[in-house]
Amino acid sequence: MTWPEGSFDDSVLKPLWLDNPSRPPARESLDQPAEADLLIVGGGFTGLWTALRALERDPTAKVLLIEADRIADHASGRNGGFCEASITHGAANGRARWPDEYAILHELGIRNLDEIAATVERYDIDCGLARGGVLTVATRDHEIADLGPGTQGFLDATAVRKLVDSPTYLAGHHSPDDSVLVDPARLAWGLADAAERLGARLAEHTRLASLHDRGSHIEAATDRVLIKAKKVVIATNAFPNPLRRLRLPVVPVYDYVLATEPLTDEQLQAIKWDPAIGVNDSGTRFHYYRLTPDRRILWGGYDAVYHFGRSIRAQHYDRRETFDKLARHFAETFPQLAGIRFTHRWSGVIDTSSRFCAFFGTAHRGRTAYATGFTGLGVGASRFAADVMLDLLDGRPTERTRLKMVRRKPLPFPPEPLAWIGIQITQWAMRRQDRTGRRNVWLRVLDRFGMGFDS
């Protein structure tokens, strides 16, 4: 057996971030009827930011958050910890979809990232926040032009390998100011603690069963009790929710991740990597990777797996075919780390929308708000989404709610079997584009109608 074959055979199927002895104990479930000014459904970043921002706006508000499992148990505790300023899934996507307002979208994204960093400092959240930006690398000749040769931040092969040394790098672009790295689980736990200190009530293992407008209030039924709420926020993202209108615009996509054993001093010297800098490559099917505070390499991405029927099941979390592929790609990228083993493997469900970024709306005569469809960039954009939803519930136009990005909805994905067929064709076309550097007719048609598939 030659490396990397079998390199993850002894790994645990558990997110590195959640495999932590300092994880807070489970909070009590809701077992008595309750009333709230604001009920939040979902204990990931979107829900947690909404709870915190609601109480920062109005310290007297009675805020209740319910989570079906544990705080940060799903996407918020399973991602790579890249917290980006972009609320549009990158500049190219933002400019293409909202060219006349991209400047303000970019400014709002940078402001949002600054406010995330300020929140971490204000509430003393120990999440290892490091502001070194993102290094985007080209590993194929046709990818170099997209990195902007001659522009600020562009790095040729020699320069990029001084930042991170891989023989696969042909060029790079370093954006130092528009992204931070965090331990996402610790960030989520810190936000939960901060919200509770301000007066929020958080209940875990409390699953929403139904939601109804009763005229004087919104009635939420859990698996055990009833909740009366003046206003509601739905923050379930890829997971089922009670609003039928959200069942087609989002598809659940599985993203897979490996984490190595801690690197030795010699191994760190061999790759010359500043741990404050995250890396992604330029493929349409891309990898993202970073060093963790305990000197591991977190290596994820590439495969974005959609299961027929928008299926979300526990058995989808472990997919040897994808983990094998990730291990081989890691070995090609860092041959100087030959023999290193992976201690953790895991996956998570991404809420993918056809426009690649979150969309927003209301129900129940404006008393329920939702945000979903973050398409892999929810760590940072979830805070922006929280403010959008609170603005929508207030009912007064703001700079955020006047945005076309907020007012317009994406085209929905079709029902089955068309969704499955379309996604498979799109993934085939994306693989072809990575090889050739050219978008074929299928992808150009999707571009024309503002649709796409990403993770």
Beta strands, then each sheet from edge to edge (+ up, - down):
strand 1: 12-13
strand 2: 34-41
strand 3: 63-66
strand 4: 82-84
strand 5: 134-138
strand 6: 154-156
strand 7: 171-175
strand 8: 179-181
strand 9: 201-203
strand 10: 208-213
strand 11: 218-222
strand 12: 226-234
strand 13: 250-260
strand 14: 278-281
strand 15: 287-291
strand 16: 297-305
strand 17: 342-353
strand 18: 359-363
strand 19: 368-372
sheet 1: 1+ 17+ 13- 16+ 15- 14+ 5+ 7- 6+
sheet 2: 9+ 3+ 2+ 12+ 11- 10+
sheet 3: 9+ 3+ 2+ 12+ 19+ 18-
sheet 4: 4+ 8-
end
